[in-house]
């Protein structure tokens, strides 16, 4: 396609330009080429513009005739250009739609389903077991005062029992110098908080997260969950504690479970015990069992009767009220129930592990 020089136009020249431009336009298949065609024939220096510039050299009659023909051709080419642009755009849209078309006969992609974390599942199972026995569920702050975490639980400053909890202290400066803040080491502070605000009878379980400055290994984590239990009322005895925990063990581990209580020390209970169930892996035989380490028993929690000093600290009459408390680690319960050998799996975010639950 070449631009003609500015010379006197003729009807034959305009007809040839019309035929050539129309044929070229019909053969073009993309918008970029069409734009080049527009510049060549209809642009400021295009073929028809050059023809129109040559009208000045014609006689008046010829100028009128050929000028009218040239303008008619220009309008015709502009209309055909608009039509062709629309055609190519529609063809491109149709092609794109055919490529992206949804085949409704294909099977759908399965939607990814979320699930509860195994720790959350166990916490709910534990709480449900006690709710069925008349307990309520309460929660408390994870950042706690030393007053509630230790002192209200019969663990005053300087008490050697504080060494049992590797505490993470919070950098907090109290103007009076009397208060210290920490990440709670257990959910037991809620014992005092609940009793301060309620009158007996009280029956609650307290699930929540705890923190201790410990090295991480297969059986220890620096952050973990705990479920605390508390019951206070008139005439509550150790027999009530045993009956409650026996029923819990049957609900969690099966009707055939046996229970063993042994003396243990916790500052906020007296007497204190640890509670074990007979090993469900070896049925209590203890012969070469990896789960119970040949003992036939598996420890699952600590418990005991609430120390009178704890009751006195919240203003309860110890001649009238008694109570019991217990605490357990849901991750340990899950490890025992499902045969998990490393507590770090719970917090590694490994989907291969989490999808098993």
MARMIPA-428867 format. One record per residue (C-alpha): residue number from 1; residue in one letter; x, y, z. Coordinates in Angstrom, 1 decimal. Layout:
# MARMIPA-428867
{nr NUM; rest a; u X; v Y; w Z}
...
//
This chain:
# MARMIPA-428867
{nr 1; rest x; u 0.0; v 0.0; w 0.0}
{nr 2; rest x; u 1.6; v 3.3; w -1.2}
{nr 3; rest x; u 0.5; v 6.8; w -0.9}
{nr 4; rest x; u -0.2; v 8.5; w -4.3}
{nr 5; rest x; u 1.4; v 11.9; w -4.9}
{nr 6; rest x; u -0.8; v 15.1; w -4.8}
{nr 7; rest x; u -2.0; v 15.1; w -8.4}
{nr 8; rest x; u -5.3; v 16.0; w -10.1}
{nr 9; rest x; u -7.7; v 13.3; w -9.0}
{nr 10; rest x; u -10.0; v 11.4; w -11.4}
{nr 11; rest x; u -13.0; v 9.3; w -10.9}
{nr 12; rest x; u -11.0; v 6.2; w -12.0}
{nr 13; rest x; u -8.4; v 7.0; w -9.3}
{nr 14; rest x; u -11.0; v 7.3; w -6.6}
{nr 15; rest x; u -12.7; v 4.1; w -7.7}
{nr 16; rest x; u -9.4; v 2.2; w -7.6}
{nr 17; rest x; u -8.7; v 3.5; w -4.1}
{nr 18; rest x; u -12.1; v 2.5; w -3.0}
{nr 19; rest x; u -11.8; v -1.1; w -4.3}
{nr 20; rest x; u -8.3; v -1.5; w -2.9}
{nr 21; rest x; u -9.1; v -0.1; w 0.5}
{nr 22; rest x; u -12.3; v -2.2; w 0.8}
{nr 23; rest x; u -10.5; v -5.4; w -0.2}
{nr 24; rest x; u -7.7; v -4.8; w 2.3}
{nr 25; rest x; u -10.1; v -3.9; w 5.1}
{nr 26; rest x; u -12.1; v -7.2; w 4.6}
{nr 27; rest x; u -8.9; v -9.2; w 4.8}
{nr 28; rest x; u -7.6; v -7.7; w 8.1}
{nr 29; rest x; u -8.1; v -9.9; w 11.2}
{nr 30; rest x; u -6.9; v -7.9; w 14.2}
{nr 31; rest x; u -7.5; v -4.4; w 15.5}
{nr 32; rest x; u -3.8; v -3.3; w 15.3}
{nr 33; rest x; u -3.8; v -3.9; w 11.5}
{nr 34; rest x; u -7.1; v -2.2; w 11.1}
{nr 35; rest x; u -5.7; v 0.9; w 12.9}
{nr 36; rest x; u -2.8; v 1.0; w 10.4}
{nr 37; rest x; u -5.3; v 0.7; w 7.6}
{nr 38; rest x; u -7.2; v 3.7; w 9.0}
{nr 39; rest x; u -4.1; v 5.8; w 9.1}
{nr 40; rest x; u -3.1; v 4.9; w 5.6}
{nr 41; rest x; u -6.4; v 5.7; w 3.9}
{nr 42; rest x; u -8.3; v 8.0; w 6.2}
{nr 43; rest x; u -5.5; v 9.7; w 8.2}
{nr 44; rest x; u -4.2; v 13.2; w 8.0}
{nr 45; rest x; u -1.7; v 12.2; w 5.3}
{nr 46; rest x; u -3.7; v 9.3; w 4.0}
{nr 47; rest x; u -4.6; v 8.4; w 0.5}
{nr 48; rest x; u -8.0; v 10.1; w 0.4}
{nr 49; rest x; u -6.6; v 13.2; w 2.1}
{nr 50; rest x; u -4.1; v 13.5; w -0.6}
{nr 51; rest x; u -6.8; v 13.2; w -3.2}
{nr 52; rest x; u -8.8; v 15.9; w -1.6}
{nr 53; rest x; u -5.8; v 18.2; w -1.7}
{nr 54; rest x; u -5.6; v 17.8; w -5.4}
{nr 55; rest x; u -9.1; v 19.1; w -6.0}
{nr 56; rest x; u -7.8; v 22.7; w -6.1}
{nr 57; rest x; u -6.1; v 22.0; w -9.5}
{nr 58; rest x; u -9.4; v 21.0; w -11.1}
{nr 59; rest x; u -12.0; v 23.0; w -13.0}
{nr 60; rest x; u -15.0; v 24.1; w -10.9}
{nr 61; rest x; u -17.4; v 21.6; w -12.5}
{nr 62; rest x; u -14.9; v 18.7; w -12.1}
{nr 63; rest x; u -14.0; v 19.8; w -8.6}
{nr 64; rest x; u -17.7; v 19.7; w -7.6}
{nr 65; rest x; u -18.2; v 16.2; w -9.1}
{nr 66; rest x; u -15.0; v 14.5; w -8.0}
{nr 67; rest x; u -15.1; v 16.3; w -4.5}
{nr 68; rest x; u -18.6; v 14.9; w -3.9}
{nr 69; rest x; u -17.4; v 11.4; w -5.0}
{nr 70; rest x; u -14.4; v 11.6; w -2.8}
{nr 71; rest x; u -16.4; v 12.6; w 0.3}
{nr 72; rest x; u -18.9; v 9.8; w -0.4}
{nr 73; rest x; u -16.1; v 7.3; w -0.6}
{nr 74; rest x; u -14.6; v 8.7; w 2.7}
{nr 75; rest x; u -17.9; v 8.3; w 4.5}
{nr 76; rest x; u -18.4; v 4.8; w 3.1}
{nr 77; rest x; u -14.9; v 3.7; w 4.2}
{nr 78; rest x; u -15.4; v 5.1; w 7.7}
{nr 79; rest x; u -18.7; v 3.2; w 8.0}
{nr 80; rest x; u -17.1; v 0.0; w 6.8}
{nr 81; rest x; u -14.2; v 0.6; w 9.2}
{nr 82; rest x; u -16.7; v 0.9; w 12.1}
{nr 83; rest x; u -18.5; v -2.3; w 11.0}
{nr 84; rest x; u -15.3; v -4.2; w 10.7}
{nr 85; rest x; u -14.0; v -3.1; w 14.1}
{nr 86; rest x; u -17.2; v -4.3; w 15.6}
{nr 87; rest x; u -17.0; v -7.6; w 13.8}
{nr 88; rest x; u -13.5; v -8.4; w 15.0}
{nr 89; rest x; u -14.3; v -7.3; w 18.6}
{nr 90; rest x; u -17.3; v -9.7; w 18.6}
{nr 91; rest x; u -15.3; v -12.5; w 17.1}
{nr 92; rest x; u -12.5; v -12.0; w 19.8}
{nr 93; rest x; u -15.1; v -12.0; w 22.5}
{nr 94; rest x; u -16.8; v -15.1; w 21.2}
{nr 95; rest x; u -13.4; v -16.9; w 20.9}
{nr 96; rest x; u -12.5; v -15.9; w 24.5}
{nr 97; rest x; u -15.9; v -17.1; w 25.8}
{nr 98; rest x; u -15.5; v -20.4; w 24.1}
{nr 99; rest x; u -12.1; v -20.9; w 25.6}
{nr 100; rest x; u -13.3; v -20.0; w 29.1}
{nr 101; rest x; u -16.7; v -21.7; w 28.8}
{nr 102; rest x; u -17.8; v -23.7; w 31.9}
{nr 103; rest x; u -18.5; v -27.3; w 31.1}
{nr 104; rest x; u -21.5; v -28.0; w 33.4}
{nr 105; rest x; u -21.1; v -31.7; w 32.7}
{nr 106; rest x; u -17.7; v -31.8; w 34.5}
{nr 107; rest x; u -17.7; v -32.9; w 38.1}
{nr 108; rest x; u -17.2; v -29.9; w 40.5}
{nr 109; rest x; u -14.0; v -29.3; w 42.4}
{nr 110; rest x; u -14.4; v -30.4; w 46.0}
{nr 111; rest x; u -14.5; v -27.6; w 48.5}
{nr 112; rest x; u -11.9; v -27.6; w 51.2}
{nr 113; rest x; u -13.5; v -28.2; w 54.6}
{nr 114; rest x; u -12.0; v -26.8; w 57.7}
{nr 115; rest x; u -12.0; v -28.8; w 61.0}
{nr 116; rest x; u -11.4; v -28.2; w 64.6}
{nr 117; rest x; u -7.8; v -28.4; w 65.9}
{nr 118; rest x; u -7.3; v -31.7; w 67.9}
{nr 119; rest x; u -6.7; v -29.7; w 71.1}
{nr 120; rest x; u -9.9; v -27.8; w 70.6}
{nr 121; rest x; u -11.8; v -31.1; w 70.1}
{nr 122; rest x; u -10.4; v -32.5; w 73.3}
{nr 123; rest x; u -11.1; v -29.4; w 75.3}
{nr 124; rest x; u -14.7; v -29.5; w 74.2}
{nr 125; rest x; u -15.0; v -33.2; w 75.0}
{nr 126; rest x; u -13.6; v -32.6; w 78.5}
{nr 127; rest x; u -15.9; v -29.6; w 79.1}
{nr 128; rest x; u -18.9; v -31.6; w 77.7}
{nr 129; rest x; u -18.2; v -34.4; w 80.1}
{nr 130; rest x; u -18.3; v -32.1; w 83.1}
{nr 131; rest x; u -21.2; v -30.0; w 81.8}
{nr 132; rest x; u -23.2; v -33.3; w 81.8}
{nr 133; rest x; u -22.4; v -33.6; w 85.5}
{nr 134; rest x; u -23.7; v -30.1; w 86.3}
{nr 135; rest x; u -20.6; v -28.0; w 85.9}
{nr 136; rest x; u -20.5; v -24.6; w 84.2}
{nr 137; rest x; u -17.7; v -23.4; w 81.9}
{nr 138; rest x; u -15.8; v -20.1; w 82.6}
{nr 139; rest x; u -12.7; v -18.5; w 81.1}
{nr 140; rest x; u -10.2; v -16.0; w 82.5}
{nr 141; rest x; u -7.3; v -13.8; w 81.5}
{nr 142; rest x; u -4.1; v -15.2; w 80.2}
{nr 143; rest x; u -2.1; v -12.3; w 81.5}
{nr 144; rest x; u -2.5; v -12.5; w 85.3}
{nr 145; rest x; u -1.5; v -10.9; w 88.5}
{nr 146; rest x; u 0.9; v -12.6; w 90.9}
{nr 147; rest x; u -1.8; v -12.1; w 93.5}
{nr 148; rest x; u -4.2; v -14.5; w 91.8}
{nr 149; rest x; u -1.6; v -16.8; w 90.1}
{nr 150; rest x; u 0.2; v -17.5; w 93.4}
{nr 151; rest x; u -0.7; v -15.7; w 96.5}
{nr 152; rest x; u -4.4; v -16.5; w 96.5}
{nr 153; rest x; u -3.5; v -20.2; w 95.9}
{nr 154; rest x; u -1.5; v -20.5; w 99.1}
{nr 155; rest x; u 1.8; v -19.8; w 97.4}
{nr 156; rest x; u 3.2; v -16.6; w 99.0}
{nr 157; rest x; u 6.4; v -14.8; w 97.9}
{nr 158; rest x; u 9.4; v -16.9; w 98.8}
{nr 159; rest x; u 7.5; v -20.1; w 99.0}
{nr 160; rest x; u 9.6; v -23.0; w 97.5}
{nr 161; rest x; u 6.5; v -24.3; w 95.6}
{nr 162; rest x; u 7.0; v -21.3; w 93.2}
{nr 163; rest x; u 9.9; v -23.2; w 91.7}
{nr 164; rest x; u 7.3; v -25.8; w 90.4}
{nr 165; rest x; u 6.2; v -23.2; w 87.8}
{nr 166; rest x; u 8.8; v -21.7; w 85.5}
{nr 167; rest x; u 7.1; v -18.3; w 85.3}
{nr 168; rest x; u 7.2; v -15.9; w 82.4}
{nr 169; rest x; u 7.0; v -12.4; w 84.0}
{nr 170; rest x; u 5.6; v -9.4; w 82.2}
{nr 171; rest x; u 7.7; v -6.2; w 82.2}
{nr 172; rest x; u 5.3; v -4.1; w 84.3}
{nr 173; rest x; u 6.2; v -1.4; w 86.8}
{nr 174; rest x; u 3.6; v -0.9; w 89.6}
{nr 175; rest x; u 4.0; v 2.5; w 91.2}
{nr 176; rest x; u 3.3; v 0.9; w 94.6}
{nr 177; rest x; u 5.8; v -1.9; w 94.1}
{nr 178; rest x; u 3.2; v -4.4; w 95.3}
{nr 179; rest x; u 1.8; v -5.9; w 92.2}
{nr 180; rest x; u 3.6; v -8.1; w 89.6}
{nr 181; rest x; u 2.2; v -9.3; w 86.3}
{nr 182; rest x; u 2.9; v -12.6; w 84.5}
{nr 183; rest x; u 1.7; v -15.0; w 81.9}
{nr 184; rest x; u -0.4; v -17.4; w 83.9}
{nr 185; rest x; u 1.3; v -20.7; w 84.6}
{nr 186; rest x; u -2.0; v -22.6; w 85.1}
{nr 187; rest x; u -5.7; v -21.9; w 85.0}
{nr 188; rest x; u -6.0; v -22.3; w 88.8}
{nr 189; rest x; u -6.1; v -18.5; w 89.4}
{nr 190; rest x; u -9.8; v -18.7; w 88.3}
{nr 191; rest x; u -10.4; v -20.6; w 91.5}
{nr 192; rest x; u -10.0; v -17.4; w 93.5}
{nr 193; rest x; u -11.6; v -15.2; w 90.9}
{nr 194; rest x; u -14.7; v -17.3; w 90.7}
{nr 195; rest x; u -15.0; v -17.7; w 94.5}
{nr 196; rest x; u -14.5; v -14.0; w 95.0}
{nr 197; rest x; u -17.6; v -13.2; w 92.9}
{nr 198; rest x; u -19.9; v -16.1; w 93.8}
{nr 199; rest x; u -21.4; v -17.8; w 96.8}
{nr 200; rest x; u -21.4; v -21.6; w 97.1}
{nr 201; rest x; u -22.5; v -23.9; w 95.7}
{nr 202; rest x; u -20.0; v -23.6; w 92.8}
{nr 203; rest x; u -19.3; v -26.1; w 90.1}
{nr 204; rest x; u -17.1; v -24.9; w 87.2}
{nr 205; rest x; u -14.4; v -26.0; w 84.8}
{nr 206; rest x; u -11.9; v -23.5; w 83.4}
{nr 207; rest x; u -10.3; v -24.2; w 80.0}
{nr 208; rest x; u -7.5; v -22.0; w 78.7}
{nr 209; rest x; u -4.0; v -21.5; w 77.6}
{nr 210; rest x; u -1.0; v -21.4; w 80.0}
{nr 211; rest x; u 2.7; v -20.4; w 79.6}
{nr 212; rest x; u 5.9; v -21.6; w 81.3}
{nr 213; rest x; u 9.5; v -21.0; w 80.6}
{nr 214; rest x; u 10.4; v -24.6; w 79.7}
{nr 215; rest x; u 12.6; v -26.3; w 77.1}
{nr 216; rest x; u 10.5; v -27.8; w 74.3}
{nr 217; rest x; u 10.7; v -31.5; w 73.8}
{nr 218; rest x; u 8.5; v -34.5; w 73.0}
{nr 219; rest x; u 6.6; v -34.1; w 76.3}
{nr 220; rest x; u 7.0; v -30.4; w 77.1}
{nr 221; rest x; u 5.8; v -27.2; w 75.5}
{nr 222; rest x; u 6.3; v -23.6; w 76.7}
{nr 223; rest x; u 2.6; v -22.9; w 75.9}
{nr 224; rest x; u -0.1; v -25.4; w 76.4}
{nr 225; rest x; u -3.8; v -25.8; w 77.4}
{nr 226; rest x; u -5.2; v -26.7; w 80.8}
{nr 227; rest x; u -8.6; v -27.5; w 82.1}
{nr 228; rest x; u -9.1; v -26.6; w 85.8}
{nr 229; rest x; u -12.1; v -27.9; w 87.8}
{nr 230; rest x; u -13.6; v -26.5; w 91.0}
{nr 231; rest x; u -16.5; v -27.5; w 93.2}
{nr 232; rest x; u -17.4; v -25.8; w 96.5}
{nr 233; rest x; u -20.4; v -26.4; w 98.7}
{nr 234; rest x; u -21.6; v -27.8; w 102.0}
{nr 235; rest x; u -20.6; v -31.3; w 102.9}
{nr 236; rest x; u -18.4; v -32.0; w 99.9}
{nr 237; rest x; u -15.9; v -34.8; w 100.6}
{nr 238; rest x; u -13.1; v -36.6; w 99.0}
{nr 239; rest x; u -15.7; v -39.3; w 98.0}
{nr 240; rest x; u -17.4; v -36.6; w 95.8}
{nr 241; rest x; u -14.0; v -35.9; w 94.1}
{nr 242; rest x; u -13.4; v -39.6; w 93.4}
{nr 243; rest x; u -16.9; v -40.1; w 92.1}
{nr 244; rest x; u -16.7; v -37.1; w 89.8}
{nr 245; rest x; u -13.3; v -38.0; w 88.3}
{nr 246; rest x; u -14.2; v -41.6; w 88.0}
{nr 247; rest x; u -17.3; v -40.7; w 85.9}
{nr 248; rest x; u -15.1; v -38.3; w 83.8}
{nr 249; rest x; u -12.6; v -41.1; w 83.1}
{nr 250; rest x; u -15.4; v -43.5; w 82.0}
{nr 251; rest x; u -16.8; v -40.8; w 79.6}
{nr 252; rest x; u -13.4; v -40.0; w 78.1}
{nr 253; rest x; u -11.7; v -43.4; w 78.0}
{nr 254; rest x; u -14.4; v -46.0; w 78.1}
{nr 255; rest x; u -16.7; v -47.7; w 80.6}
{nr 256; rest x; u -14.2; v -50.4; w 81.6}
{nr 257; rest x; u -11.6; v -47.9; w 82.9}
{nr 258; rest x; u -10.1; v -48.4; w 86.3}
{nr 259; rest x; u -8.8; v -45.5; w 88.4}
{nr 260; rest x; u -5.9; v -45.1; w 90.9}
{nr 261; rest x; u -5.3; v -42.3; w 93.3}
{nr 262; rest x; u -1.9; v -41.7; w 94.9}
{nr 263; rest x; u -0.8; v -39.0; w 97.3}
{nr 264; rest x; u 0.8; v -35.9; w 95.7}
{nr 265; rest x; u 1.6; v -32.3; w 96.7}
{nr 266; rest x; u -0.1; v -29.2; w 95.4}
{nr 267; rest x; u 0.0; v -26.0; w 97.5}
{nr 268; rest x; u -3.6; v -25.2; w 97.0}
{nr 269; rest x; u -5.2; v -28.6; w 98.0}
{nr 270; rest x; u -4.9; v -30.7; w 101.1}
{nr 271; rest x; u -4.9; v -33.7; w 100.7}
{nr 272; rest x; u -3.5; v -33.7; w 97.1}
{nr 273; rest x; u -3.5; v -36.7; w 94.8}
{nr 274; rest x; u -2.5; v -37.6; w 91.2}
{nr 275; rest x; u -5.1; v -39.6; w 89.3}
{nr 276; rest x; u -4.2; v -42.4; w 86.9}
{nr 277; rest x; u -6.2; v -44.7; w 84.7}
{nr 278; rest x; u -5.3; v -48.3; w 83.8}
{nr 279; rest x; u -3.4; v -48.4; w 80.5}
{nr 280; rest x; u -5.8; v -48.9; w 77.6}
{nr 281; rest x; u -2.9; v -50.1; w 75.4}
{nr 282; rest x; u -1.9; v -53.1; w 77.5}
{nr 283; rest x; u -5.1; v -53.3; w 79.6}
{nr 284; rest x; u -3.1; v -52.7; w 82.7}
{nr 285; rest x; u -0.7; v -55.5; w 82.2}
{nr 286; rest x; u 2.4; v -53.3; w 81.9}
{nr 287; rest x; u 4.4; v -55.9; w 80.0}
{nr 288; rest x; u 6.7; v -54.1; w 77.6}
{nr 289; rest x; u 4.1; v -51.3; w 77.0}
{nr 290; rest x; u 5.5; v -48.1; w 75.5}
{nr 291; rest x; u 2.5; v -46.0; w 76.6}
{nr 292; rest x; u 2.6; v -46.7; w 80.3}
{nr 293; rest x; u 6.3; v -47.7; w 80.5}
{nr 294; rest x; u 5.6; v -51.1; w 82.0}
{nr 295; rest x; u 3.6; v -49.7; w 85.0}
{nr 296; rest x; u 0.1; v -50.6; w 83.8}
{nr 297; rest x; u -1.1; v -47.1; w 84.8}
{nr 298; rest x; u -1.2; v -43.7; w 83.1}
{nr 299; rest x; u -1.3; v -40.4; w 85.1}
{nr 300; rest x; u -3.9; v -38.0; w 83.6}
{nr 301; rest x; u -4.4; v -35.2; w 86.2}
{nr 302; rest x; u -3.7; v -33.8; w 89.7}
{nr 303; rest x; u -6.5; v -33.1; w 92.2}
{nr 304; rest x; u -7.4; v -32.7; w 95.8}
{nr 305; rest x; u -9.5; v -31.0; w 98.5}
{nr 306; rest x; u -9.2; v -27.2; w 98.4}
{nr 307; rest x; u -6.8; v -26.0; w 101.1}
{nr 308; rest x; u -8.6; v -24.1; w 103.9}
{nr 309; rest x; u -6.3; v -21.1; w 103.4}
{nr 310; rest x; u -7.6; v -20.8; w 99.8}
{nr 311; rest x; u -11.2; v -20.8; w 101.1}
{nr 312; rest x; u -10.4; v -18.3; w 103.8}
{nr 313; rest x; u -8.6; v -16.0; w 101.3}
{nr 314; rest x; u -11.9; v -15.4; w 99.5}
{nr 315; rest x; u -13.9; v -15.0; w 102.7}
{nr 316; rest x; u -15.6; v -18.5; w 102.9}
{nr 317; rest x; u -16.4; v -20.1; w 106.2}
{nr 318; rest x; u -14.2; v -23.2; w 106.3}
{nr 319; rest x; u -16.4; v -24.7; w 109.0}
{nr 320; rest x; u -19.3; v -24.6; w 106.6}
{nr 321; rest x; u -17.9; v -25.0; w 103.1}
{nr 322; rest x; u -15.5; v -27.5; w 101.6}
{nr 323; rest x; u -14.6; v -28.3; w 98.0}
{nr 324; rest x; u -12.3; v -30.0; w 95.6}
{nr 325; rest x; u -10.2; v -29.0; w 92.6}
{nr 326; rest x; u -8.5; v -30.7; w 89.7}
{nr 327; rest x; u -6.4; v -29.8; w 86.7}
{nr 328; rest x; u -5.4; v -31.7; w 83.5}
{nr 329; rest x; u -3.6; v -31.0; w 80.2}
{nr 330; rest x; u -5.9; v -31.5; w 77.2}
{nr 331; rest x; u -2.9; v -32.2; w 75.0}
{nr 332; rest x; u -1.8; v -35.0; w 77.3}
{nr 333; rest x; u -5.3; v -36.4; w 77.3}
{nr 334; rest x; u -5.3; v -36.3; w 73.5}
{nr 335; rest x; u -1.8; v -37.9; w 73.4}
{nr 336; rest x; u -3.1; v -40.8; w 75.5}
{nr 337; rest x; u -6.4; v -41.2; w 73.7}
{nr 338; rest x; u -5.0; v -41.1; w 70.2}
{nr 339; rest x; u -1.5; v -42.5; w 70.7}
{nr 340; rest x; u 0.4; v -39.3; w 69.8}
{nr 341; rest x; u 4.0; v -39.5; w 70.9}
{nr 342; rest x; u 5.2; v -35.9; w 70.5}
{nr 343; rest x; u 3.4; v -32.8; w 72.0}
{nr 344; rest x; u 5.1; v -30.6; w 69.4}
{nr 345; rest x; u 2.8; v -32.0; w 66.7}
{nr 346; rest x; u -0.1; v -29.9; w 68.1}
{nr 347; rest x; u 1.7; v -26.6; w 67.3}
{nr 348; rest x; u 3.7; v -27.5; w 64.2}
{nr 349; rest x; u 0.8; v -26.7; w 61.8}
{nr 350; rest x; u 1.6; v -29.8; w 59.8}
{nr 351; rest x; u -1.6; v -30.6; w 57.9}
{nr 352; rest x; u -0.6; v -34.3; w 57.6}
{nr 353; rest x; u -1.1; v -34.5; w 61.4}
{nr 354; rest x; u -4.1; v -32.2; w 61.7}
{nr 355; rest x; u -6.1; v -33.9; w 59.0}
{nr 356; rest x; u -6.1; v -37.1; w 61.0}
{nr 357; rest x; u -8.6; v -35.5; w 63.4}
//
